[in-house]
Each structure stands twice: as structure tokens, then as C-alpha cells.
Amino acid sequence: MTVQPETSVPEAQLYDRDFYLWLQETARLLRNGEFGKLDIENLVEEIESMGRSDKHAIESNLEVVLMHLLKYKYQPNRRSKSWRLTLFEHRDRLKRAFRESPSLRPYLTSVFEDCYRSARKKASIETDLPIATFPPDSPFTPEQALDEDYLPE
């Protein structure tokens, strides 16, 4: 059952008052072809925001993978199932993101070095090792970062 918004409330006000109801109403208007009643400004903003969120998720998951690859490579005596599980989990998230949106795959390549720099700093902080321990350029390729079987031995 879909709850109908008050007819006297303009769509832009509904967006600010009840986001979930605004989504439901927007879907109903789209489904019914009532395009003239759409809150276009907020709809465009939400669609653009979804794309930004997807890109942010790619960066976040890639940073976690790279940080754990660094820890795995430079702290061999501390390797654990937990690190391997974290690598698998975040690689799996990336794989699912690319399956749902293949056009995001080139984005990973474009942000790879920036993500590596961030992962390098985070690895240094987390391990308490000097940042110079980790090479300034990634010792891993994007393909290795995504390969669920790759571990730097």
C-alpha cells in the first residue's frame, strides 16, 4: 500500500518533510507518466548523489584492500585470518559494484594511485611503522588488488 502525500504539499516541500514518502511519490509519478508533477531539482540532485556514493564506495573499499595488502606484505609475522577475510570482503564488494555498474571499473584505475597514497598513510598509522617502510608508488597493480586469490608473499 502506497501512502499518498497531502495534495496541498508541493513536491519540494515533501522532499524536506518526509524523504521516504517523497521517494515513493516520485516513483509513483514516474510510473504513471506524470512528469509535470515531478520535483525535478531534487530528483536530479538525488540521482547525482547516487553516482557520487558509488564512486565513494569504490575508493573506500579499494583503500581498505590496499592497506591490508601493505600490512600483509610488510608485517608477515602478524598475518591473520582476519586480514585475509577483510581482503576477501572488500574485494567482493568491489566485484559486486562492477557487476552492477561495469562503467565504474575505469574509475578504480583513475583513483588507484590516490587511494594507494591514502592506504599507505593509514597502514603507517595502524602498524606504527614509519611511512618510509611502504614504497611511495604502489607495489600492487589494480588487477592484483582485485584478484581474490592474490596475496603478497
VENDASUL-V438688 format. One record per residue. N is the residue number from 1. SS is DSSP state (A for helix, B for strand, O for the rest). Layout:
<<N SS> <N SS>>
This chain:
<<1 O> <2 O> <3 O> <4 O> <5 O> <6 O> <7 O> <8 O> <9 O> <10 O> <11 A> <12 A> <13 A> <14 A> <15 A> <16 A> <17 A> <18 O> <19 A> <20 A> <21 A> <22 A> <23 A> <24 A> <25 A> <26 A> <27 A> <28 A> <29 A> <30 A> <31 A> <32 O> <33 O> <34 O> <35 A> <36 A> <37 A> <38 O> <39 O> <40 A> <41 A> <42 A> <43 A> <44 A> <45 A> <46 A> <47 A> <48 A> <49 A> <50 A> <51 A> <52 A> <53 A> <54 A> <55 A> <56 A> <57 A> <58 A> <59 A> <60 A> <61 A> <62 A> <63 A> <64 A> <65 A> <66 A> <67 A> <68 A> <69 A> <70 A> <71 A> <72 A> <73 A> <74 A> <75 O> <76 A> <77 A> <78 A> <79 O> <80 O> <81 A> <82 A> <83 A> <84 A> <85 A> <86 A> <87 A> <88 A> <89 A> <90 A> <91 A> <92 A> <93 A> <94 A> <95 A> <96 A> <97 A> <98 A> <99 A> <100 A> <101 O> <102 A> <103 A> <104 A> <105 A> <106 A> <107 A> <108 A> <109 A> <110 A> <111 A> <112 A> <113 A> <114 A> <115 A> <116 A> <117 A> <118 A> <119 A> <120 A> <121 A> <122 A> <123 A> <124 A> <125 A> <126 A> <127 A> <128 O> <129 O> <130 O> <131 A> <132 A> <133 A> <134 O> <135 O> <136 O> <137 O> <138 O> <139 O> <140 O> <141 O> <142 A> <143 A> <144 A> <145 A> <146 A> <147 O> <148 O> <149 O> <150 O> <151 O> <152 O> <153 O>>
